Amino acid sequence: MFRVALIGRPNVGKSSLFNRIIGKRKAIVEDIPGVTRDRLVSKAEWKGIPFEIVDTGGYLQGDEDKFAPYLRKQIEKELQLADLIVFVVDGKEGLTQADKDIADILRRTDKPVIVAVNKIDNPSQEENIYEFYELGFDRVIPGSAIQRIGVAELLDEIVRHIPDYETSVSREKVEEKERDKTIIKVAIVGKPNAGKSSLLNAILGEERAVVSNIPGTTRDVVDTLFEWEGHKFLFLDTAGLRKKSKVDYGLEFFSVGRTLEAIKKADIVVHVIDAQEGATEQDTKIAHLIQKYTKPAIIVINKIDTLPQRKEVLNRIRNQVREKLYFIPYAPILFVSATQRKGIKQLLKEIVEVYNQAWKRVGTGQLNRAIKQILSLRHPPSFRGKPLKIYYATQLEGKPPCFLLFVNYPEGFKEHYVRFLENNLREILGFEKAPIKLIFRERESIYKEG
């Protein structure tokens, strides 16, 4: 039977939680550290799912208690037997060094860990839970065993880990398998005659798309499957986006429409820019579309074979492009010569790297430590005379990476501070080459009205 162990330092409320879960006063509950000396094992059930629950003695350090070595031995044995650990901490007392030491031990196991912040007995104490994200575990659940608050949420999380309740294959492994069989859809965009078709042909190594020096040769979206080093790509070579004033109704009008559809459907957008012209007004508009649809992107400066191969020349055009397209700072810039097939392998590697970042997930603990680090650099401004607060954050499913932040006043987070958060989160969490989305939501109290 699935075994759940309650572990924590003395007097954090493990026995109270144990009794609440099994519905009996089986464990002795006293406000004296170390009352529980032996492990207590009982059967429990939630939503028809049975499991074993184990109440361990408080984890004591050093020789301050003659039972300490015995208790440590019992707990270490339980770490081997248990399928899941509920790490109980005291929300009233706050995070202690003993909690951090226990967390170090738990991190060395391969068992899932849920942090139960006990003794959150009223709404004013809810903010006490956020420091426990420092322990580095994804799931932190507040509550009060005595007041019967948060116990249902904890039990929901426990049974979610039971193989009979859900498949034993973790969601992360499923996502990895899905990625393995996924074809990376790449839209190649840019203004006419930037060299998009030449770039596609250089990648494929064959004359697949029609290439000429006449702007607008490519009228349709050409879908091309390609495989490289075990990665599968679907390249969408699109008609160049022209200025609206130069687009007549008819064939070119619909070509622009299909290009926009390709951008929306693509996993990665490769924005091709003519090295001789640099980033133009039309390139800026294209980049705004990339930003609008929150697309991972790579900026390819093509035709570098037409420029003097001097470092200062390349740096000058790189700086010009970055300055003009400043609003997509995450997009890496590559120099390519499609006609000479220079930089093609690097481009393919970059596509894979950017795609992987767009799929990347971070743990809730890691995310909240990053938020805390960013807040230490610069606190959010006041809103209506009150300080803005970020309580905690979690990553949502899907791509690009999207983070839900629980705050006191969502409307108070203005664009300049949101950009500050985004840029720092990308840097700290390893999303330097991917766009991220932040959603602000007002925190809901665990205490219900009425």
Residue, then its C-alpha position, 0 to 999 in steps of 0.5 A: m500500500f502507498r505509504v506517506a510519512l509525516i516528517g519534521r522537527p519536534n512540536v510542529g504539529k505532525s501528530s495533530l495532522f496525523n490524527r486529523i487525517i485518520g479521524k482518530r486521536k491515535a497519536i498523543v498530542e501535547d505541546i511538549p517537543g518530542v512527545t511522539r517517540d515511535r513511528l505510528v502507522s495507520k490506514a487512511e482514505w481520501k476520495g475512496i483512495p486508501f493509503e498508509i500514513v506514518d507519524t514519525g518522532g520529531y527530528l532532533q539534532g545533536d545530543e539535546d535529547k537522549f532519544a535523538p539518535y534513536l529518532r534519527k534512525q527511525i526517520e532515516k528508515e522511514l525515508q527508505l520505506a515511504d513513497l511520499i514525504v509530507f514535510v511538516v513545518d511551523g508557520k507560526e514560528g517561521l523557517t528555522q535552521a533545523d527545517k533547512d537541515i531536514a530539507d537537505i536530507l530530504r533532497r537527497t532522496d528520490k521521494p516526492v516531498i510536500v511541504a505542509v505549513n501548519k498552524i496558519d490559524n487565521p488569515s493574518q498569518e497567510e503571508n508566513i508561508y512564502e518563506f518556506y519556498e526557500l526550502g526548494f520544494d515545488r508544493v507548499i500547502p498552508g493550513s491548520a490541523i487544529q482548525r481543519i484548514g487546508v487538510a483537504e488540499l493536502l490530501d488532494e495532493i497526496v492522492r495525486h501521487i498514488p499510482d492507482y489514482e493517476t498513471s505512474v508516468s510523471r507529467e514531465k516524462v510524458e512531456e518529454k516523450e511528446r517533445d521527442k515525437t514533435i516536429i518543430k514548426v519554423a516560420i521563415v519571415g522577413k520583408p521581400n528579397a531578404g533571402k528567405s528562400s535562399l536560406l531555406n534552400a541552404i538548409l535543405g541543401e537543394e533547390r526546393a523553393v524558387v529563388s530569384n532577385i525579383p522581390g516577391t518571387t515566393r507567393d505561397v507558404v511552402d511547407t518542407l519537412f527536414e531532419w537533422e541530427g535526430h530533430k525534425f523540422l517543418f519549415l514554412d518559407t513564407a511570402g515576404l511581408r510588404k507595407k500595406s500601401k504596396v499590397d493590392y487585393g489578390l494574390e499578394f494580399f492572401s500571401v500576407g494573410r498566410t504569412l501571418e497564419a504561419i507566424k501564429k502556428a509556428d513554434i519558432v520564427v526565423h526573422v531574416i534581415d538583409a545585412q546591407e539594409g539592416a533593420t528597416e521600418q518593415d522589419t520593426k513591424i514584423a518583429h511587433l507581430i512576433q511580439k504580439y503572438t509571444k513567439p520564440a524568435i531568431i534574428v538572422i542577418n543574411k547576406i553577410d558575404t556582401l559586407p566587409q568581414r571586419k569585426e567593427v562592421l558586424n558589430r555595427i549592424r548587430n547593434q543597429v538591429r538590436e536597437k531597432l528591435y529592442f522589444i524582442p530582446y530574447a531573440p538571438i542574432l546570427f550572421v548567415s550567408a545563405t548563398q555560401r551556406k555559412g552559419i547554417k549549422q549554427l542556425l539549426k542548433e539555435i532553433v533547437e536550443v530556443y525550442n527547448q527553452a520555450w518548453k522548459r519548466v521550472g519548479t515552484g520553489q526555484l521560481n519563488r526563490a527567483i522572485k524573491q531575488i528580483l524583489s531584493l534588487r528592486h521592489p515594485p512601486s506603490f499603488r494607491g498609496k499601498p506597497l505592491k506585493i508578490y506573494y508567490a508564483t507558479q508556472l502554467e502548462g504549455k509554451p511559451p513559458c507562462f507564469l502566474l503571480f499571486v499579488n495584492y493589486p494586479e492592476g498596480f503592476k505597470e508595463h515598466y516593472v513587468r518588463f523588469l520582472e520578465n528580463n530578470l526571470r529570463e536571466i535567472l531561470g535560463f529563459e534568455k532565448a525565449p519570451i515569457k508571459l506574466i499573469f497577475r492574479e489577486r491572491e485568494s484567501i484559504y479562509k472562505e467567507g460565511 
